[in-house]
């Protein structure tokens, strides 16, 4: 495996393996047997905090569109809706991640994958393009995090 890209979230390094593609909604997509296995990027996991709950609103066999809500995930820092980064047919949902979402924290680029979809990956980004997307979006996320930290200290 080639060396991952390292994006700095402040002083915290975020590793982006270069053997997969990425989506602007902070999911990674790894081609597996003509489909894409998807999971949350380290950037997303760091923003959400320790993950504790994963709920799906999709089932295997469903045909979904890019941008369609597919579920939600709850972490110690935030709760977020999940949206499909691709058009396609849902093939599988990772039962291990549903049973124990903390698996995503400990092994997000391997056994902590979320789901697989059979569809075109033409809207996915190369690791380098995703890195450039993070460079643009990080300042806003950093300001929001600092504001949240300030609000929580004032309570």
C-alpha positions as CSV (number, residue, x, y, z in Angstrom):
1,X,0.0,0.0,0.0
2,X,1.3,3.4,-0.8
3,X,2.0,6.1,1.8
4,X,-1.2,7.9,3.0
5,X,-1.7,11.6,2.7
6,X,-1.7,13.4,6.0
7,X,-4.0,16.4,6.5
8,X,-3.5,18.4,9.6
9,X,-6.7,19.3,11.5
10,X,-5.0,21.9,13.7
11,X,-2.3,19.9,15.4
12,X,-4.1,16.6,14.8
13,X,-2.9,14.5,11.8
14,X,-5.7,12.9,9.7
15,X,-4.6,10.0,7.5
16,X,-6.0,9.5,4.0
17,X,-5.1,6.2,2.4
18,X,-4.3,6.7,-1.3
19,X,-5.7,3.3,-2.4
20,X,-9.3,4.6,-2.5
21,X,-11.5,7.4,-3.7
22,X,-13.3,10.0,-1.6
23,X,-16.5,12.0,-1.6
24,X,-17.1,15.6,-0.5
25,X,-19.4,14.3,2.3
26,X,-16.3,12.7,3.9
27,X,-16.8,9.1,2.9
28,X,-14.2,6.9,1.4
29,X,-14.9,4.5,-1.5
30,X,-12.8,1.4,-2.1
31,X,-13.5,-0.6,-5.3
32,X,-14.2,-4.2,-4.3
33,X,-15.5,-6.9,-6.8
34,X,-16.9,-4.2,-9.2
35,X,-18.7,-2.4,-6.4
36,X,-17.7,0.3,-3.9
37,X,-17.2,-0.4,-0.2
38,X,-17.9,2.9,1.7
39,X,-16.9,4.3,5.1
40,X,-16.3,7.5,6.9
41,X,-13.0,9.3,6.4
42,X,-10.7,10.0,9.4
43,X,-11.7,13.7,8.9
44,X,-15.4,12.9,9.5
45,X,-14.6,10.6,12.5
46,X,-12.5,13.3,14.2
47,X,-15.3,15.9,13.7
48,X,-17.9,13.5,15.1
49,X,-15.9,12.2,18.0
50,X,-16.2,8.7,19.5
51,X,-19.1,7.0,17.6
52,X,-21.8,5.4,19.6
53,X,-24.9,5.0,17.4
54,X,-25.5,4.1,13.7
55,X,-29.0,4.0,12.2
56,X,-29.8,3.2,8.6
57,X,-32.9,4.2,6.6
58,X,-31.9,2.0,3.7
59,X,-32.0,-1.7,3.1
60,X,-29.9,-4.0,0.8
61,X,-31.5,-4.1,-2.6
62,X,-32.7,-0.5,-2.5
63,X,-31.8,1.8,-5.4
64,X,-30.7,5.2,-4.2
65,X,-29.6,8.5,-5.7
66,X,-26.5,10.6,-4.9
67,X,-27.4,13.0,-2.0
68,X,-30.2,10.8,-0.8
69,X,-30.4,10.5,3.1
70,X,-29.4,7.0,4.0
71,X,-29.1,7.1,7.8
72,X,-27.5,8.9,10.7
73,X,-24.6,8.5,13.0
74,X,-24.0,9.8,16.5
75,X,-20.7,10.7,18.1
76,X,-19.5,12.3,21.3
77,X,-19.1,15.7,19.6
78,X,-21.9,15.7,17.0
79,X,-24.7,13.8,15.3
80,X,-24.9,13.8,11.6
81,X,-27.2,12.7,8.8
82,X,-25.6,10.4,6.3
83,X,-26.1,10.9,2.5
84,X,-25.2,8.7,-0.3
85,X,-22.2,9.9,-2.3
86,X,-23.2,7.8,-5.3
87,X,-26.2,6.7,-7.4
88,X,-26.7,2.9,-7.3
89,X,-28.0,-0.2,-5.7
90,X,-27.3,-0.9,-2.0
91,X,-25.6,-4.3,-1.8
92,X,-24.7,-4.7,1.8
93,X,-24.6,-3.0,5.2
94,X,-21.8,-3.9,7.5
95,X,-23.5,-5.7,10.4
96,X,-20.4,-5.4,12.6
97,X,-20.5,-1.6,12.4
98,X,-24.2,-1.6,13.2
99,X,-23.7,-3.8,16.2
100,X,-20.7,-1.8,17.5
101,X,-20.2,1.6,15.9
102,X,-17.1,2.1,18.0
103,X,-15.4,-0.3,15.5
104,X,-15.4,2.7,13.1
105,X,-13.3,4.7,15.6
106,X,-10.7,1.9,15.9
107,X,-10.6,0.5,12.4
108,X,-12.3,3.0,10.0
109,X,-10.4,2.1,6.8
110,X,-10.8,-1.7,7.2
111,X,-13.4,-3.6,9.3
112,X,-15.1,-0.3,10.2
113,X,-16.6,0.1,6.7
114,X,-20.3,1.1,6.5
115,X,-21.9,-0.3,3.4
116,X,-21.4,-1.3,-0.3
117,X,-23.1,0.0,-3.4
118,X,-23.1,-1.1,-7.0
119,X,-23.0,2.0,-9.1
120,X,-20.7,4.4,-11.1
121,X,-18.0,6.1,-9.2
122,X,-17.8,9.0,-11.6
123,X,-18.5,11.7,-8.9
124,X,-15.8,10.4,-6.5
125,X,-12.6,12.4,-5.9
126,X,-9.0,11.2,-6.1
127,X,-7.1,11.3,-2.7
128,X,-5.3,14.5,-3.8
129,X,-8.5,16.3,-4.9
130,X,-10.2,15.3,-1.6
131,X,-7.1,16.7,0.3
132,X,-7.6,20.0,-1.6
133,X,-11.3,19.9,-0.6
134,X,-10.3,19.5,3.0
135,X,-7.9,22.5,2.7
136,X,-10.8,24.7,1.6
137,X,-13.4,23.4,4.0
138,X,-11.2,23.0,7.2
139,X,-11.1,26.8,8.1
140,X,-14.9,26.8,8.4
141,X,-15.0,23.6,10.4
142,X,-12.2,24.9,12.7
143,X,-14.2,28.1,13.4
144,X,-17.3,26.1,14.2
145,X,-15.3,23.8,16.5
146,X,-13.8,26.8,18.3
147,X,-17.2,28.4,18.7
148,X,-18.7,25.2,20.1
149,X,-15.8,24.9,22.5
150,X,-16.3,28.5,23.6
151,X,-20.0,27.9,24.1
152,X,-19.4,24.8,26.2
153,X,-17.0,26.6,28.5
154,X,-19.4,29.4,29.0
155,X,-22.1,27.1,30.4
